[in-house]
């Protein structure tokens, strides 16, 4: 099964998308939202209220989450918050990107090097966040292994 994870950005073109083959654990950067419109296993990061003043970049990102939901016809079950990711991968709602990356490396194995690449070789930054969304959605919504 191929599961897709989306980490929206404040500009739609900055949105990070990964595809993950759950059978082989192969992960790759995916381009183009338009190709995902009829794909059932798509999970998109959303936000949960934290009771703080929002910066413009956060509002712009929320607008893009809405655009992605509309374009891909996503249900609320396909929206995963950062809090969900941390709770699932770290076992707590606190934590940082480095801890999430370490949890992904524990699951997938080391990144590796150019001569001997691992499953996460070349996946970094917002694409790692997109993978964390895919893994969380797969495990918690689709009932995959956790």
Residue pairs with C-beta under 8 A, 6 or more apart in sequence:
1 21
1 22
1 23
1 41
1 142
2 19
2 20
2 21
2 22
2 39
2 41
3 19
3 20
3 22
3 41
3 42
3 43
3 134
3 135
3 137
3 138
3 142
4 17
4 18
4 19
4 20
4 30
4 36
4 39
4 41
4 42
4 43
4 134
5 17
5 18
5 20
5 43
5 44
5 45
5 130
5 131
5 132
5 133
5 134
5 135
5 137
6 15
6 16
6 17
6 33
6 42
6 43
6 44
6 45
6 68
6 130
6 133
7 15
7 16
7 17
7 45
7 126
7 127
7 129
7 130
7 133
8 15
8 44
8 45
8 61
8 64
8 65
8 68
9 15
9 16
9 61
9 64
9 126
10 57
10 58
10 60
10 61
10 64
11 60
11 64
12 33
12 64
12 67
12 68
14 126
15 33
15 64
15 68
16 29
16 125
16 126
16 127
16 129
16 130
17 29
17 30
17 31
17 32
17 33
17 36
17 127
17 130
18 27
18 28
18 29
18 30
18 123
18 127
18 130
18 131
18 134
19 27
19 28
19 30
20 26
20 27
20 131
20 134
20 135
20 138
21 27
22 138
22 144
25 108
25 109
25 119
26 119
27 108
27 119
27 120
27 123
27 131
28 123
29 122
29 123
29 127
30 36
33 68
33 71
33 72
34 71
36 42
36 72
37 71
37 72
37 73
39 72
41 137
41 138
41 142
42 72
42 74
42 78
43 78
43 79
43 80
43 133
43 134
43 136
43 137
43 138
43 141
44 65
44 68
44 69
44 72
44 74
44 78
44 79
44 80
44 133
45 65
45 79
45 80
45 81
45 82
45 85
45 129
45 130
45 133
46 65
46 79
46 80
46 81
47 58
47 61
47 62
47 65
47 81
47 82
48 81
48 82
48 83
54 62
65 79
68 74
69 79
77 141
78 137
78 141
80 133
80 136
80 137
80 140
83 93
84 136
84 140
85 100
85 129
85 132
85 133
85 136
86 92
86 93
86 94
86 95
86 100
87 93
88 135
88 136
88 139
88 140
88 146
89 100
89 103
89 104
89 132
89 135
89 136
90 99
90 100
90 103
97 128
97 129
100 128
100 129
100 132
101 128
103 132
104 120
104 128
104 131
104 132
104 135
105 111
105 120
107 135
108 118
108 119
108 120
109 118
109 119
109 120
110 118
110 120
111 117
111 118
111 120
111 121
111 123
112 118
112 120
112 121
113 121
114 121
120 128
120 131
123 131
138 144
139 145
139 146
140 146
